[in-house]
């Protein structure tokens, strides 16, 4: 039986011949070179030739030629929370356009894992980092910037910017929480409790909650603010504790949707009707909000748009098109009314 001869690796020259273009044109398309205008018909012909020939770009050669890794690191606190896959999807929409890959790091919102992720990103070499950091601050991220690795953070509020090229995108969480609680008050609710977690965006959302109650002259027991994990289980536990308090709340504002859904589960387990006996409102607008019963009223942050904007800011840094100092970019939010409140 004769040995099979290994198949020769398909080259850019092969793709160029098949597409009837120059090798330089193939390179422009592969590298996402924006300085050269490639007609869409030509670009598609090149992509079709690549697929037909089974062309696989030589990442190592490309890295040596350009001193880039064509990889972006994305640091998130909880891959199981549907908010973050949608955020990363937005990031990937933009990285794909630039011919980049995404490497994801899950930290579970722990300080030690955030530090480990930063260390791994330095060792693994990436061209930029997009991250959600509950513990690491600008000083901790400076080591990446010193190695010319730009960073874009998703933050819970505007951050002070300086000379460091550290960019932030954020939703005004205090304002969003104020609108959420004001909506519940407009619906006639007066005993409004809150479920939250301490790290990350939970703190500004509590500030918005408290300031709105004060603005409307409403006072609540201190126990009406219950702290637990940003998970279904955490929301259910916190809701169970709330239901032991007298007078019982007639509405609950949860600092994320998973907690809100957990709260609905706990109410149902006690035979309570949502929203008739107790209204429940969340924060994030994850996909499951539409299918839970009752469908969840919440605050939408348009997480895919957040990811896309973060990646756009990052590539402005990578391509040398950004200002020297850091930037703050505020993103929109919206109250989404469904059945739970």
Secondary structure, DSSP 8 states (H G I E B T S, - for coil): -----------HHHHHHHHTS-HHHHHHHHHT-TTS---HHHHHHHHHHHHHHT----HHHHHHHHS---EEEEEES-TTSHHHHHHHHHHHHHHHHTT-EEEEEE-TT-HHHHHHHHHHHHHH--SEEEE--SS--HHHHHHHHHTT-EEEEEESS-----SS-EEEEEE-HHHHHHHHHHHHHHTT--SEEEEE-STTTHHHHHHHHHHHHHHTT----GGGEEE--SSHHHHHHHHHHHTTSSS--SEEEESSHHHHHHHHHHHHHTT--TTTT-EEE-SB--GGGGTSSS--BEEE--HHHHHHHHHHHHHHHHTT-S-SS--EEEE--EEE--S--
